[in-house]
Amino acid sequence: MAHNFDLVIIGGGILGTSLSYFLSHLNKSKTIAVIEQAKEVAFHTSGRNTGKVHAPYLYNPEKKKMFAKAALHGYEMWRKYSELKNLPFKEDGVIEVSRDKKGTKVLEKYLKWGKQNGLLEDQIELVSKTDLKKSEPEIKCDAALCVYKDASTDYSILTKSLMEDSLQNGIKFLLGTKATNIKNKNGKWKITLNHEHEIFSDFIINAAGGESIDIAHSMDVARNLTDVHFRGEYWKAPKEYYNLTKRSVYSVPEFPDYPFLDPHWIIRVDGTCEIGPNAVPVFSPYGYKKSENLKEFVPKMLEMLGSGARKAIFDKQFQELAINEIQSSMSKSAMIDRVKSFLPKIEADKITEKGTAGIRSSVINEHGKFVPDVVLVDEDTSFHILNYNSPGATGALPFSVNIINQLNEKGLFRNEKEDGKCGPWVFSEIIEKMSG
Ligand SMILES: Cc1cc2nc3c(=O)[nH]c(=O)nc-3n(C[C@H](O)[C@H](O)[C@H](O)COP(=O)(O)OP(=O)(O)OC[C@H]3O[C@@H](n4cnc5c(N)ncnc54)[C@H](O)[C@@H]3O)c2cc1C
């Protein structure tokens, strides 16, 4: 193994792998490694999500501008990439329903946001319950937002394909390798791997998902921020429910100020159906099991009590929401009932198999508030991507291009290719779209 790299990316999720994909096309003379502690890429959140390629209607164009733009252009990019590589991508659309008049007002707002974020007139439409009944007779609602530009995929497969392309272009992937210590030594980063080996790098990109805040702290960055982890659980629906609806169904969230939605009715790209995810507070970004949460309980509680998260956990509305979510984890019917409210045919007794849970890590600032957008911390020899949450998988490709452009502008990773071609795209054309 080479011990010296120009750049090390920590994290082989969809973000770290997308960054490696573009860098592998543009910076052939640089030595670049991606470090991933799991045995494969997309093992954590990137391979444990709902698999939707989201249209940007849920995102406030003022507060989540970057995510909204990345989702809009990410959709086209994943479509093109999947077509080229023959990977799963189904343009199946999605429905967002309201259960009362108050919820319908929220749908009106989403319609406006969707259009402001670039959706065209024929890609999004608000319909009455009577109109929806004609195509979706099983759905009970007050009104529905039909979003035609929304798709389903398998992000695990897409990430693995990006890794293969990056490998062919000379990027090294160190899988099963955890960055256990990072120190700056004489202007270079000394990274200890699995507590034993050492490698050196001139520059680090921190794309470590649920561990990105910890990595930033260990490099003395973003000390004012902390994070809270939420486990999103799913239940698999039996075959007899596969034709209940033609499209996946989301509902207007009960607590719109928090960074997650209510459980949805999901039609996955392979045609199977699931209910989820909820958002149960846990104590580790890998807190899928009780044992991991017990191990991390004390250190995480101490960290939260000594930071802005203290205010969040003592907030009454947050406590109400947390109790609600914990209930939906402990009782299957508590979770299923949330979906039953708009799909009354569903019977909790018929649902017996759990799906694969995924964990999101939401950043909290020093005032105890959830940070709505991604946080980018640009240091001299490191770059940190924090709070990279939904629709992070949808937007990973154009978002990565934006990050690389920012680093290029600092003179770090000069675009070495005149035509700027990266697979089926031209780098400058993506930048133009993202800044337009
Ligand atoms: C329940 C759920 C549903 C979602 N649904 C959708 C959806 O339908 N559509 C959508 O667009 N988005 C969705 N998202 C969001 C999306 O999945 C994430 O935004 C995206 O996967 C984040 O990618 P990432 O690469 O930043 O993080 P990750 O996938 O978590 O990758 C980070 C990687 O870093 C590695 N790592 C961390 N620390 C170290 C270390 N010290 N050494 C080595 N490796 C390390 C981890 O092992 C991990 O593999 C969902 C998220 C959740 C939780």
The ligand as a MOL file (V3000), in Angstrom:
LIG
                    3D

  0  0  0     0  0            999 V3000
M  V30 BEGIN CTAB
M  V30 COUNTS 53 58 0 0 0
M  V30 BEGIN ATOM
M  V30 1 C -34.0080 6.2480 6.7840 0
M  V30 2 C -33.4200 7.0910 5.6880 0
M  V30 3 C -34.0690 7.2020 4.4570 0
M  V30 4 C -33.5340 8.0110 3.4650 0
M  V30 5 N -34.1350 8.0330 2.2360 0
M  V30 6 C -33.5630 8.7430 1.2270 0
M  V30 7 C -34.1310 8.7040 -0.0790 0
M  V30 8 O -35.1090 8.0180 -0.3360 0
M  V30 9 N -33.5510 9.4750 -1.0330 0
M  V30 10 C -32.4460 10.2550 -0.7960 0
M  V30 11 O -31.9930 10.9310 -1.6940 0
M  V30 12 N -31.8880 10.2850 0.4230 0
M  V30 13 C -32.3870 9.5280 1.4280 0
M  V30 14 N -31.8090 9.5180 2.6680 0
M  V30 15 C -30.5870 10.2990 2.8680 0
M  V30 16 C -29.3590 9.6380 2.2520 0
M  V30 17 O -29.4020 8.2360 2.4250 0
M  V30 18 C -28.0920 10.2330 2.8790 0
M  V30 19 O -28.1130 11.6380 2.7300 0
M  V30 20 C -26.8230 9.7160 2.2030 0
M  V30 21 O -26.8280 8.3100 2.1200 0
M  V30 22 C -25.6100 10.1780 2.9810 0
M  V30 23 O -24.4820 9.6650 2.3330 0
M  V30 24 P -23.0470 9.7700 2.9850 0
M  V30 25 O -22.0970 9.1940 2.0190 0
M  V30 26 O -22.8190 11.1770 3.4370 0
M  V30 27 O -23.1420 8.9310 4.3500 0
M  V30 28 P -22.9740 7.3670 4.6350 0
M  V30 29 O -23.7060 6.5290 3.6940 0
M  V30 30 O -23.2820 7.2040 6.0840 0
M  V30 31 O -21.4340 7.1310 4.4100 0
M  V30 32 C -20.4380 7.5620 5.2920 0
M  V30 33 C -19.4440 6.4290 5.3980 0
M  V30 34 O -18.3360 6.8770 6.1710 0
M  V30 35 C -17.8020 5.7490 6.8170 0
M  V30 36 N -16.9830 6.2000 7.9440 0
M  V30 37 C -17.3760 6.9920 8.9640 0
M  V30 38 N -16.3600 7.1980 9.8000 0
M  V30 39 C -15.2950 6.5060 9.3000 0
M  V30 40 C -13.9610 6.3230 9.7300 0
M  V30 41 N -13.4910 6.8770 10.8570 0
M  V30 42 N -13.1430 5.5470 8.9800 0
M  V30 43 C -13.5840 4.9470 7.8410 0
M  V30 44 N -14.8550 5.0860 7.3950 0
M  V30 45 C -15.6790 5.8600 8.1100 0
M  V30 46 C -19.0320 4.9730 7.2660 0
M  V30 47 O -18.7300 3.6200 7.4830 0
M  V30 48 C -20.0050 5.2080 6.1150 0
M  V30 49 O -20.0110 4.1150 5.2200 0
M  V30 50 C -32.3280 8.7330 3.6960 0
M  V30 51 C -31.6840 8.6260 4.9330 0
M  V30 52 C -32.2100 7.8010 5.9240 0
M  V30 53 C -31.5120 7.6810 7.2330 0
M  V30 END ATOM
M  V30 BEGIN BOND
M  V30 1 1 1 2
M  V30 2 1 2 3
M  V30 3 2 2 52
M  V30 4 2 3 4
M  V30 5 1 4 5
M  V30 6 1 4 50
M  V30 7 2 5 6
M  V30 8 1 6 7
M  V30 9 1 6 13
M  V30 10 2 7 8
M  V30 11 1 7 9
M  V30 12 1 9 10
M  V30 13 2 10 11
M  V30 14 1 10 12
M  V30 15 2 12 13
M  V30 16 1 13 14
M  V30 17 1 14 15
M  V30 18 1 14 50
M  V30 19 1 15 16
M  V30 20 1 16 17
M  V30 21 1 16 18
M  V30 22 1 18 19
M  V30 23 1 18 20
M  V30 24 1 20 21
M  V30 25 1 20 22
M  V30 26 1 22 23
M  V30 27 1 23 24
M  V30 28 2 24 25
M  V30 29 1 24 26
M  V30 30 1 24 27
M  V30 31 1 27 28
M  V30 32 2 28 29
M  V30 33 1 28 30
M  V30 34 1 28 31
M  V30 35 1 31 32
M  V30 36 1 32 33
M  V30 37 1 33 34
M  V30 38 1 33 48
M  V30 39 1 34 35
M  V30 40 1 35 36
M  V30 41 1 35 46
M  V30 42 1 36 37
M  V30 43 1 36 45
M  V30 44 2 37 38
M  V30 45 1 38 39
M  V30 46 1 39 40
M  V30 47 2 39 45
M  V30 48 1 40 41
M  V30 49 2 40 42
M  V30 50 1 42 43
M  V30 51 2 43 44
M  V30 52 1 44 45
M  V30 53 1 46 47
M  V30 54 1 46 48
M  V30 55 1 48 49
M  V30 56 2 50 51
M  V30 57 1 51 52
M  V30 58 1 52 53
M  V30 END BOND
M  V30 END CTAB
M  END
